[in-house]
Amino acid sequence: MSLTSAATLATLDRTGPRRITDLAAVEGVTQPAMTTLVRVMEESGLVERRGHASDKRVTLVCLTEAGASYVRTRRQAGVHAFERLIGELTGDEVEALVAALPALKHLAELENQDREGPKQ
C-alpha cells in the first residue's frame, strides 16, 4: 500500500467521511489522483462511497470495517516498533524523550490542524 493510501485511510479514521476533493487537499494530491486512489481502495474493500445525509448531490468516502482494521493494525505495529526501540535507549535518553513529549504533542496537534482543515 502506498503512503498516500495509508495516510488517506488514517485521515478518514480520524476525521470521518470526507469528500474526495477534501481528501485530495488534505493529502496534497490532485482530485483526479485521489479519485483513482479511492477507486482502488474501494475495490480492495477498504473504503466505500455514500451519499451525504443532508445533500444528496454530495458523495462521501467512508472507511469500511476492513479499512478501520487496517489502520488499527498499522498503528499497533508502529507502537510495538517504538516500544522495542525505546527499550534500547539509556535512562537519560528516555528521560529526555519524556521531557520532550509536551512539545511533540503540540507539534502533532498543529500538523493535524494543517492537514485536516475544516471538518465536514
C-alpha positions in Angstrom: 0.0 0.0 0.0 1.3 3.5 -0.8 2.0 6.1 1.8 -0.8 8.2 0.3 -3.3 5.4 0.6 -2.3 4.7 4.2 -2.4 8.4 5.1 -5.9 8.7 3.4 -7.2 5.8 5.5 -5.7 7.4 8.6 -7.4 10.7 7.8 -10.7 9.0 7.3 -10.3 7.2 10.6 -9.5 10.4 12.5 -12.0 12.7 10.8 -14.8 10.6 9.5 -16.3 10.6 6.0 -14.9 13.2 3.6 -15.4 14.4 0.0 -12.8 13.3 -2.5 -11.9 17.0 -3.0 -11.3 17.4 0.7 -9.2 14.3 0.9 -7.1 15.4 -2.1 -6.4 18.8 -0.4 -5.5 17.2 2.9 -3.2 14.6 1.4 -1.6 17.1 -1.1 -2.6 15.3 -4.3 -4.8 16.3 -7.3 -8.5 15.5 -7.3 -8.1 13.1 -10.2 -5.3 11.2 -8.4 -7.5 11.0 -5.3 -10.4 9.7 -7.3 -8.2 6.9 -8.7 -6.8 6.1 -5.3 -10.3 6.0 -3.8 -11.5 3.7 -6.6 -8.6 1.3 -5.9 -9.2 1.3 -2.1 -12.9 0.8 -2.8 -12.2 -2.2 -5.0 -10.0 -3.5 -2.1 -12.9 -3.1 0.4 -11.1 -0.5 2.5 -13.5 2.4 1.7 -16.9 2.9 0.3 -18.8 5.8 -1.1 -22.0 7.0 0.5 -24.5 9.8 -0.1 -24.4 12.8 2.2 -27.4 12.8 4.6 -28.4 16.4 4.0 -27.2 16.9 0.5 -27.9 14.1 -2.0 -25.6 15.7 -4.6 -22.6 15.0 -2.3 -20.7 11.7 -2.2 -18.6 11.0 0.9 -15.8 8.5 1.1 -16.2 6.3 4.3 -13.9 3.9 5.9 -15.2 0.3 5.9 -14.6 -2.1 8.8 -11.7 -3.7 6.8 -10.2 -0.2 6.4 -10.5 0.6 10.1 -8.9 -2.7 10.9 -6.0 -2.0 8.6 -5.4 1.4 10.3 -5.6 -0.2 13.8 -3.1 -2.9 12.7 -0.6 -0.4 11.3 -0.9 1.8 14.4 -0.3 -1.1 16.7 2.7 -2.2 14.6 4.1 1.3 15.0 3.6 1.2 18.7 5.4 -2.1 19.0 8.3 -0.8 16.9 8.7 2.2 19.1 8.4 0.1 22.3 11.3 -2.1 21.1 13.4 0.9 20.1 12.8 2.8 23.3 13.8 -0.3 25.2 17.3 0.1 23.7 17.8 3.7 25.0 19.7 4.7 28.1 17.9 6.0 31.1 19.0 9.6 30.3 17.7 9.2 26.7 14.3 8.0 28.0 14.1 11.0 30.4 14.9 13.4 27.5 12.1 11.8 25.5 9.6 12.1 28.3 10.6 15.8 28.8 10.0 16.4 25.1 6.5 14.8 25.0 4.5 18.0 25.6 6.3 19.8 22.7 5.9 16.7 20.4 2.2 16.5 21.3 1.8 20.2 20.4 3.6 19.6 17.1 1.3 16.7 16.3 -1.8 18.9 17.1 -0.5 21.6 14.8 0.1 19.2 12.0 -3.3 17.7 12.3 -4.9 21.1 12.2 -3.0 21.9 9.0 -3.7 18.5 7.3 -7.4 18.2 8.3 -8.6 21.7 7.6 -12.3 22.3 8.4 -14.3 19.2 9.4 -17.4 18.2 7.5 
